[in-house]
Amino acid sequence: MNSFLHFPGDTTKGYLPDEWREITKAGDPALWADFLRWRFTVVRGEKLLDCDWTQLPDAPITPDMQSEWAVYRQQLRDLPASLNFAAMNTEADIPWPPEPV
């Protein structure tokens, strides 16, 4: 898999650091899909890490909330099976599940 660079707030392109080549869907659709897959993996990992605490036995939330967070975390894990990165134009096209409130 390629190594990529991403700048926060820039959802329509990425970069290959070895060549400092801009990646866009129009320029290289296959590489763009790889870039979006990489970004998805990074962001999903951050989302899972941010809510790890909700699954601890002594988490300061109700059992119902703990269950809601467990469902959310499973939705994050299941999401890749339903995604077609090649059809996406920007990172904003990733249909993230809503966090429990």
C-alpha positions as a LaTeX table, in Angstrom:
\begin{tabular}{lrrr}
\hline
Residue & $x$ (\AA) & $y$ (\AA) & $z$ (\AA) \\
\hline
Met1 & 0.00 & 0.00 & 0.00 \\
Asn2 & 1.16 & 3.53 & $-0.73$ \\
Ser3 & 2.16 & 6.02 & 1.91 \\
Phe4 & 0.14 & 9.24 & 1.71 \\
Leu5 & 0.05 & 12.76 & 3.11 \\
His6 & $-3.14$ & 14.62 & 3.96 \\
Phe7 & $-3.69$ & 18.20 & 5.03 \\
Pro8 & $-6.59$ & 18.87 & 7.43 \\
Gly9 & $-9.58$ & 20.46 & 5.78 \\
Asp10 & $-8.53$ & 19.39 & 2.29 \\
Thr11 & $-11.02$ & 16.70 & 1.28 \\
Thr12 & $-10.50$ & 16.67 & $-2.49$ \\
Lys13 & $-6.85$ & 15.73 & $-2.80$ \\
Gly14 & $-3.98$ & 13.95 & $-1.15$ \\
Tyr15 & $-0.26$ & 13.66 & $-1.79$ \\
Leu16 & 2.34 & 11.00 & $-2.40$ \\
Pro17 & 5.27 & 12.20 & $-0.25$ \\
Asp18 & 8.03 & 10.41 & $-2.18$ \\
Glu19 & 7.15 & 12.30 & $-5.35$ \\
Trp20 & 5.20 & 15.18 & $-3.78$ \\
Arg21 & 2.58 & 14.36 & $-6.37$ \\
Glu22 & $-0.96$ & 15.58 & $-5.89$ \\
Ile23 & $-3.61$ & 12.86 & $-5.98$ \\
Thr24 & $-7.08$ & 13.66 & $-7.30$ \\
Lys25 & $-9.89$ & 11.50 & $-8.56$ \\
Ala26 & $-9.64$ & 13.05 & $-12.02$ \\
Gly27 & $-5.87$ & 12.55 & $-12.17$ \\
Asp28 & $-5.65$ & 8.92 & $-11.03$ \\
Pro29 & $-8.94$ & 7.28 & $-9.98$ \\
Ala30 & $-7.32$ & 4.06 & $-8.70$ \\
Leu31 & $-4.78$ & 5.94 & $-6.58$ \\
Trp32 & $-7.56$ & 8.24 & $-5.35$ \\
Ala33 & $-9.52$ & 5.19 & $-4.16$ \\
Asp34 & $-6.40$ & 3.95 & $-2.33$ \\
Phe35 & $-5.99$ & 7.37 & $-0.73$ \\
Leu36 & $-9.61$ & 7.43 & 0.45 \\
Arg37 & $-9.27$ & 3.89 & 1.81 \\
Trp38 & $-6.16$ & 5.01 & 3.73 \\
Arg39 & $-7.92$ & 8.14 & 5.07 \\
Phe40 & $-10.91$ & 6.03 & 6.09 \\
Thr41 & $-8.65$ & 3.66 & 8.01 \\
Val42 & $-6.92$ & 6.55 & 9.82 \\
Val43 & $-10.14$ & 8.38 & 10.74 \\
Arg44 & $-11.98$ & 5.21 & 11.74 \\
Gly45 & $-9.07$ & 4.29 & 14.02 \\
Glu46 & $-9.26$ & 7.73 & 15.63 \\
Lys47 & $-13.02$ & 7.43 & 16.10 \\
Leu48 & $-12.64$ & 4.00 & 17.74 \\
Leu49 & $-9.80$ & 5.21 & 19.95 \\
Asp50 & $-11.79$ & 8.25 & 21.06 \\
Cys51 & $-14.57$ & 6.06 & 22.43 \\
Asp52 & $-12.58$ & 3.12 & 23.82 \\
Trp53 & $-13.27$ & 4.38 & 27.32 \\
Thr54 & $-17.02$ & 3.77 & 26.86 \\
Gln55 & $-16.46$ & 0.02 & 26.96 \\
Leu56 & $-14.57$ & $-0.08$ & 30.26 \\
Pro57 & $-16.48$ & $-1.74$ & 33.10 \\
Asp58 & $-16.18$ & 1.40 & 35.24 \\
Ala59 & $-17.05$ & 3.92 & 32.50 \\
Pro60 & $-19.11$ & 6.78 & 33.96 \\
Ile61 & $-22.10$ & 6.13 & 31.68 \\
Thr62 & $-25.31$ & 4.13 & 32.00 \\
Pro63 & $-25.49$ & 0.54 & 30.77 \\
Asp64 & $-27.88$ & 1.69 & 28.02 \\
Met65 & $-25.36$ & 4.28 & 26.83 \\
Gln66 & $-22.60$ & 1.68 & 26.96 \\
Ser67 & $-24.71$ & $-0.53$ & 24.70 \\
Glu68 & $-25.33$ & 2.36 & 22.28 \\
Trp69 & $-21.60$ & 3.02 & 22.09 \\
Ala70 & $-20.94$ & $-0.69$ & 21.48 \\
Val71 & $-23.38$ & $-0.60$ & 18.54 \\
Tyr72 & $-21.69$ & 2.53 & 17.16 \\
Arg73 & $-18.27$ & 0.89 & 17.43 \\
Gln74 & $-19.53$ & $-2.20$ & 15.60 \\
Gln75 & $-21.02$ & 0.02 & 12.86 \\
Leu76 & $-17.57$ & 1.59 & 12.43 \\
Arg77 & $-16.00$ & $-1.86$ & 12.13 \\
Asp78 & $-18.64$ & $-3.07$ & 9.65 \\
Leu79 & $-18.56$ & 0.05 & 7.46 \\
Pro80 & $-15.71$ & $-0.93$ & 5.08 \\
Ala81 & $-17.72$ & $-3.85$ & 3.69 \\
Ser82 & $-20.33$ & $-1.45$ & 2.30 \\
Leu83 & $-18.02$ & 1.23 & 0.87 \\
Asn84 & $-17.02$ & 1.77 & $-2.75$ \\
Phe85 & $-14.05$ & 4.13 & $-2.49$ \\
Ala86 & $-13.69$ & 4.32 & $-6.28$ \\
Ala87 & $-17.14$ & 5.95 & $-6.52$ \\
Met88 & $-16.37$ & 8.64 & $-3.93$ \\
Asn89 & $-15.40$ & 12.17 & $-4.93$ \\
Thr90 & $-14.30$ & 13.45 & $-1.51$ \\
Glu91 & $-13.79$ & 12.23 & 2.04 \\
Ala92 & $-17.15$ & 13.81 & 2.85 \\
Asp93 & $-18.77$ & 10.99 & 0.86 \\
Ile94 & $-17.88$ & 8.51 & 3.61 \\
Pro95 & $-21.18$ & 7.81 & 5.43 \\
Trp96 & $-19.98$ & 7.80 & 9.04 \\
Pro97 & $-22.53$ & 6.51 & 11.54 \\
Pro98 & $-23.70$ & 9.13 & 14.05 \\
Glu99 & $-22.13$ & 9.03 & 17.50 \\
Pro100 & $-24.49$ & 8.30 & 20.38 \\
Val101 & $-25.54$ & 11.38 & 22.31 \\
\hline
\end{tabular}
